[in-house]
Amino acid sequence: MTNLVRLLTIAFLVLGITSPSLANNKKEYYNQKMKEFRGDTAPANCPERTQKQGYFIYTLCQVKGKPIYIQISSTEASEGDESGSLDVAIYEYKNGKLIQVSGADFQRYGFRNNKLVAGWNLDTPAINVSLPKYRNEEKRLLADSRKILSLFGIRQ
């Protein structure tokens, strides 16, 4: 009986010690996997250009002729918002190509060579983007990106 109690105590201790390590490994793996969808790093004093069209304000950070990010805000602020605008989405670029789109609904999409290859949000780390509804989303996001860039005179 004493040996059984010792064995159970040791088992619980080992489990308690290794559980956080396993969780951190999973988080590290996930972060490493999503690393390819991080855009170019914007300089601290990125020269931003702003365009307003309808209810939206588009803010472009561009370095050496290539877009780094586009932040889209709505002029219709939500209740209790002090700034007077509400973020809608952020388009991130790497070497001038769309790499990630982050929406206000915490939905994110990752692109490689102008193809949607990954999707994730706070609830699910990965979404099967091979479904037909995501092909339509891919076309819409790429068209939106080209349209917004054309507002700033950038062709893709």
C-alpha positions, 0 to 999 in steps of 0.5 A: 500500500505504501509503495502504491501511494509513493508511486502515485505521488511520484506520478503526479509530481512528474505529470505536474512538472512536465505539463507546462513544458509540453504546453510551452512546446506546443505554443513554440511549435505554433509560433514557429509555424505562423512565423512565415506569415509575419510581414516586413518589420516597419521602422519606428518612424515609418512614413505613413500616407493616409487616404480617405474613401467613404467611411474608411481611412486607409493608412499605408506604411511604405519603405523603398517603394514597397508596402509594409502594411495597410491599416484600415479604420472606419470613421464610424466609431464604436460606442465608448471609442475615444479615438473616433475611429475603429480598426477594421483590418490590417494587411501585412506585406513581405517584399511587396507581396501580401503575406497576412490579413488580420481582421477585427473579428480576430480572423487571420489569413496567411498567404504565400505567392498570392495563394491563401494557405492558412487561416486561424483565429483565437479559437482554432489554430488552423482552418482548412482553407481548401474549402470552396468558401475560402477560395472566394475569401482569397479572391476577395482579399487579394482584390481588396489589397490591389484596390487599396494599393491602387489608391496610393498609386501602387500597382501589383 
